[in-house]
Amino acid sequence: MKKYQAIYKDLENKINQGDYPAESPLPSEQELTKQYGVSRDTIRRALGLLEKAKLIHKSQGRVSLVRRQEHFNFPVSNLTSYQELVSQLGMNSKTRVLSLHRLLVDAPLAQLTGFQKGQQVWRIQRQRIVDGSACVLDTDYLLCDFVRTISRDIAQQSIYDYLEGELGLAIAYAQKEITIEAIRETDKVWLDIGNERHVVSVKSKVYLANRAQFQFTESRHVLERFHFVDYARRKKG
């Protein structure tokens, strides 16, 4: 292990142990140079790794401040839209619509989504930014039989508000699959991955009250920002 990597690991451990609390400054580059007995360039490379891992950020005075590592509890069993979750948890979040277009379902997409080959769907990809960090990449497929028109403005706000409020769809339940997956090239582009090599993938087939599937969604989450929680009841007898 090179010197700057060893210093990075030591500072990472101290941050995780609370030696340097959230929003507190690390020692200056000059102080760290004396502390570890290395050159300033070595210290800067170690700090660069900490910044890449989202453990620190630079203030206007170029002081290295420890980031607040806040986690959000993501409810697994509830059918909750992202905007509803933002409101419930008081998250500082923005949505960026990356793409919106119609396409025909081919054989691989039919296998992934549960829709039939040849059906028309809307494909909407959105980036969710929490506290300035891109944490979620959502890809939605909406069946055109139920959703004939949709706009980027609607996708920017809340699709479910539009589906339920404007189109009158009765959204009832979802079948979810949660897996830990290796990162893809698109994750590297649209998510602030840091040193992570995996993401949490939540795939959902969503149904109306008449049991017709109208949506398939894959949400890819940065591991360090979300806890996935559920509540179980014991069934007696």
N, C-alpha and C positions, 0 to 999 in steps of 0.2 A: 504494500500500500504506500502510495506517495505521501509526502509530508502534508500537502494541502488537503488530501483526502482524509488523513488521520485527524487533522485539525477540524475539518468539517464534521466528522463523526463525533468528536469530543464536544463541539459546540451544539450539535444536534441533541446529544444526550443531555446536556445541561439545560437546553430549552425544554425538552420533554419532561425533565425532572423538576422544572420550576425554578432552577437557579437564576434564570433570566425570564421573569414573568411576561405575560402578554403586554404589549405596548411599552415595555421598558427598553432602553437602549443597550446594545452590546458595547463592550469597551471599544475605544477608538482603534483605528488601524495601527497607530503608533503603539498603543498599550498592548494590543494583541501581538504585535511584532516582538516586543520585549518579553511578554508572557511565554510565548512558544519558541523564542530564540530563532526566528526565521526571518526571511526578507519580507518587505511589504508586498511584493508581487505574489508571494506564496499565500499571504493572508487574504489578498484580494481574490485569488482563485478559490479559496475556501468560502469566502463570503458570497462569491458568485454561485457556488453550489447551494448554499443556504437560500439564496434568493430564488434560484430556479426551483427549489423544493417548496417554495411558498412558506418558508419558516420565518423569513425576515423581509422587510421592505425598506427602501431608502426614504428618509424624510427630506424636506427641502434643503436642510443643512448638511445633507449627505451622511447623516447619522443612521446607523443600521438599527431599526426598531423591530422587535419581535412581533410577529403577526398573531392576532387572536385566532386560535384554532377552534372555530365554532362549528358544531355539528348540528344537523337538523334531523329530527325523527320523522321518517317517511312512513306513513301508515300503509301496510301491505294489504290488509283485508278491506279497507274502504275504497270505494270508487270515487276518488276525489280528483278534480282537475288541478293542474299546476297552479293556476291563478287562485283557486280556493285555498290551496296549501300555503301559498305566499301570504294570503290574508290571515290565515289562522296562526301562522308561525311568526308573523311580523318580519318576514325576510325582506332585505333590500335587494330587489331583483329586477332585472330588465330582460325582455325577450327580443331576440333578433331573428327575423324570418330570413332564412338562407335561400329557400327555394319553394315554389308552389307551381305545380303543373299537373295536367291530367295524363294518364297513361293506361294502356291495356294490360291486364294481368296476364303474364306468361306463365309457363309451367313452374319455374323456380319460385316466382313470386306467389303463385297459388299455394305451393307447398309451405312457404313461410307464413303467409297471412291467413289462410283458411278460405280465401275467396276463390271463385271459380275462374278458370282460364277463360279469357275473352271478356270478362267484366271490366267496366271502366271505373277507375278510382282516381281520387285526388291524392297526390303525394306532397306532403308538407314537411319540410325540415326546419327545425327551429333550434337556436342556441339560447340557453338560459344562463344568464350572468348574475351571480350572487356576490354582493360586496366587491364588485369589480373583477371577479374571477369566473371564467366560463366553466360551469360545473355540470351541466346537463345538456345532452344532445338528443332531441326528440325527433323521431321520424314517424309521421302519421299517414295512414292510408284510410281514406274515407270513401265509401261506396257511392258512386254518382247516382245510383237509383234513389238514394235517400237524400243526398246532398248535391243538388243540381248546380248550385253556384256557391262560390266562396271567394273571399278577397284577402289580400295581404293584410289589410287593416283589421279584418276579423281575426286572422291568425295571430296578429300582433297582440291582440287583447285576450279574448277568451272564446275559443271555438265552442265550448259547451254552452255558454250563454247564448250564442247564436243558434245552436242546434235545438236547445230546449225553448228559448224565448221566442226566436223568430220562426223557426221551422216546426216547432211543436212536437219534436221527437221525444218519446218516453224512454230515456236511457235507464236500463234496469240493472245490469250486472256485467261482470268481466271475469274472464279466465286468465290468470296471470302465471307467468313462468319467470323465476328469478335465478340468474346464473352469474357466476364470476367468469369473465371472458378476457382473453388477451386483447390488448389495445389494437385497433385498426389504424390505417393511415388517416382516415377521416377523423378519428379521435385525436390524433396528434395535431391535426389542423385546427379543429374547432373546440377542443377542450384544453384547459390548463392542467395538463397531466402531471407536471413536475417529474419526480423520479418513479412514479407509479408505472407498472407494466400491465396492470389489469384494471378493468372497470366493472361496475355492477350493471348488468343488462336486465331490464324489466320489460318483458314482452307481454302484451295484453290483447286479447280478443274481446271486443266489447259488443254487447247485445242490447237490443231493444226489448220492451215488455212483451212483444209478440215472439220473442226468441230469435229474431232475425239478426245476424251479425252485420253491423254497419261500419265497424272500425277495427283496424289493427294498428297497434302502436309499439314501437321499440324506443325505450328511454335508456340512454347510456349515461351512467352517473360516475363522477369522480369519487373514488372510494373514501377519501379522507373527509368528505364534507357531509355524508349522510349516514344515519343509522336506520336500518329497516326494522320496523317493530310490528308486532301483531299481538292480539289479545285472544286467549283461548279459554273456553269454558268447558268444564268437565260434564259430560253427558252421563247421567246416572240411569242405571237399569237398562 
